[in-house]
Amino acid sequence: MPPRPVEPTGPLPSAGDDPTTAPELASGRLPDAATGDPRPGRAVVVGGSSAIGRTVAVELAGLGYEIEVWGRDVGRLAAAVTACRAAGVAARSCSVQLEQPDSVRAALARSGIGVPAPPGTLPLRVVVWAAGVFDWAPADEGDPDIWSRLLEVNLVAAARVTTAVLPALAAAAPSALVYLGSTAAHLSFPNNAAYVASKHGLAGLAEAVFLDVRDRGVKVSLVSPGLVAAGAGLRSPAGRQRPETLLDPADVAAAVRFVVTYPARGCPTLVRVEPQRSP
């Protein structure tokens, strides 16, 4: 039996292929050091069909990155692609079921981000993990199948994609790998056991991966927002009663931009963003 509904008491998640040719970008952007291309490289946003993921993708498009958004909702992916193209860059989508290893492997093969960029093509410079699912249930009433899928999407798939993209990111360094965490990556809450475990695991993954690749010029950061006025955050008590006190997806995107544009001599390994006012 599925778990009974539980009133939220803790944090909620912060969080067909269609290639196109980019038009000329606005002047003033620094060219790629190796190729002279005015575009800084490629950026992939996993979970780009969510409100937060789409906003992050548009933020990176504004920096001139060629964008690829991954997700399961084809309609929302199309909207994200359209929004990114409006910023004057090439954008495409990739439909993927993150809880299915074969689907992830197929997406990696289609996008070609699992290997360093061939000569004459844009290098992969940014990967943002913005995917995640959520479940409310006391630990003694949780559905093991739901928890298994949650952990697969929130943590196992993140690790699977991480190992696949690091060679390309290292070859294109300076580059950045950004995971979107949550307050639940640092604190524990009732009725959130599986989600808390997945986000704590993601925090550990980010810390350990940074140690493995820091000397190869890859920034690795965990961006952990509090309640965001998007998705499940709007179904929280604060989201229903005082949505204006929550973070906006643009606040999360600004934190990602901060990491991506931070000087290469440093890495903001953890960025926590909380609403200014108590939700």
N, C-alpha and C positions, 0 to 999 in steps of 0.2 A: 504494500500500500504506500502511496506517496505520503510524505510528511504533512502534518496538518499545518495550515497557515499560521504564521507567527508574526505578531506585530513587530516591525523593525525597531531595534534598540541600539544598534551599532552602526558602523559605516556602511555605505553602499558603494558599489564599484564606481571608480572614477570613470571605469572604463568598461559572361563571356569576355575574353581578352580583347582589348581594343586599342592597338597601337596607333599613334599618329605622329606626324612630323611637327616639331615645334616651330612657331614663327620666330622671327628675329627678336632677341631679348633686348630690353632697355639697356642703354649704355651705362657705364659706371660700375659694372660688376667686374671683379678681378678675374682674369682668365685663368684657366687651369694651367698650373705651372709646367706640366709636361707637354700638353697639346696646344695650348693657346686658345682653346675653346672658351668662349665667354660663359658657358654654363658650368657650374661648379661640380656637376656629376649627377648621379642617380640617387634617389631616395626611395626607400620602400617603407610603407606604413602597413603593418600587419594589424588587422582590425580597423581598416580604413572605412568600413561601412557604418561604423558608429558615429554619433555626433562628435565625440571627442577625437576619434581617429580622423574623420574628415577635416575637422578644424586644424589638426596638426598637419595634415597633408597640404592644405591650402597655405598654411604658414610657411612651410618649406618651399612650396611653389613660388611664394613671394620672394624667396631668397634665390630663385633661379634654378632650383633642382628639377630635373626630369623626374616625374612622380609615377610610382606604381602602388596602387592600393589593393590590399588583399582583404577578403571577407567572404561571408556566405550569402549576403543579401544582394542579389544582382542589381535590383533597382536602386538601392542606396549606393552601391559602388558606382553606378552610372552617374548619379548625382555628384558624387565626389570627384569623378573624372571631369565632369563639366565645370565644376567650381575651380579645379586646378588649371584647366585650360584657359579659363577666364583670366588667370594671372599671367598668361603668355608663355606657358611651357608645355612640353609634351606630357601627356598623361595617359595611363592605361590601367585596366583593372585585371585582377586575377581571382577567380572564384575558387574558394578552398574550404574544406571541412577540416578544421584544425585537430579535431579529436580522432581523425583517421590518418594514420601514418602514410598510407599510400597516397592520399590526397595531398598531403604536405610535400611528399617527394615529387609528385607530378607537378605541383605548382613551382617548386624549385627548378625543375627541369625546364618548364615552359618559360620562366622568367630569366633563366641563365645567371642568376645571382649567386649560385653556388660555386662559381669559378671566377678567377680574376678576369677583368674585362679584356677582350682581345684588342690588339692595336687598332687605333682609329675609332674606338667606341668609348662612350662615356663610362668612367669608373663608378663603381658602387661606393658612395661616400657616407651614406646615412641609412641606418635601419632603425625603425621605431616599433617596439612591440606594444601595441595598444589594444590587443585582444584580451577578452576576459568574459567569464560567465559567473553567475552568482546564485546562491541558494540560501534561503532562510529555513532553518530547522534546528531544534535542539539535538544535541549529539545522540541522544538515545532514540530519536525518531527519524533520523536522517535516512534517506534512501541511498544504499550503497552504489547503485548504478548512477544516480545523479552525481554523487560525490566523485565517483570514478571519472565521469566525463568532465566535471569541473577541474579536477586535478590534471587531467590530460590536456585540456585547453589552456589553463592558466599557467601551468608549470612545465609539463613534459613537452608539449609542443614548442614552448619557448626555448627549452634546451635544445630540441631537435633543430630548430631554425638557427639558433646561435652557432652550433658547430658547423652548419652548412655555410653560413655567410661570413664567418671570421676570415677565411683565407682571402676572399675578395676585399674585405675591409682593410685587412693588413696590407695587401698589395697596393691599395689606393690611399694609404695613410698620408696625411692626417685624416681620420675618419671618426665616425661616432656610432655607437650602439646604445640606444636609449630604451629602457624598459619603463612602462607606466605601472607604478605600484599603487599604493593606497595607504591610508592611515593604518589599515589592518596589516600592513607589512611590518609595523613597529609596535602595535598594541594588540591586545586580544579583547574580544567582545563575545557576549553570550549569543547563542543561536547562529553563530558564524563559523563553526569549527573548521569546516572544509575550506571556506574562503580564506580565513585567517592563515591556515596551514599553507595554502597555495601562495599567498602573498609573502609570507615569511620565507618560503622557499625561493621565491623570485628575488627577494632582497639578498639572500645568500648567493644565488646564482650570479647576480650582478657584481657583488663584491669579489667573488672568486674569479670571474672572467676578467675583470679589470686587472687583477694581479697577473693573470696569464698573458695579457696582450699589451699592457701599458708601455713596455719597452719597444713595441712595434708601432707605436703611434696611434693606437685605437683608443679613443675615449669611451668609457663604459659608465653609464649613469643610471640611477634609479630616480625617477621623478614621482614623488608620492603626494598626490593631492588629497585634500579632505573632500567633503561632500560637494559634488558638482551638479549643477542644474541641467542634467541630461540623463536620459535613460532611467535606470532604476533609482538614481538619486532623486528624481522628481516624485518617486513613490514613497520616499521616506517621510516621517512626520514633518520634518523641517521643510522638505520639498513641497509637501502639500499645503502647508500653512504659511511658510515664509520663504518662498523660492528666491526672493530677492537677496537673501542673506547667503546663498550658496555661491560657490565659485562658478564662473562661466567656462565653457570649453576653451574660450580664447585665453583664459588664464593658464590652463594646462599647456596650450600651444606655445605661449610665451616662455614658459619654463623650458620646454623642449628647445626652442630657439636659443635660449640662453646657453644651454649645453652645447648645441651644435656650433654656435658662433664663438664660443669661448676660445681664447688664444691657445694654440697647440701646446704651449709649454705647461699647461695645467689641465686638470679634469675635475669638474664638479661631480664627484661620485654619488652624491645624494642631494637631491633638491626636494624639500618639503614645502608645500604650498597649502596654507589653511585659509578659510574665509576670514576676512578682517573682523567681522562681527560674529558673535556666537550664533550658530544656526538654531 
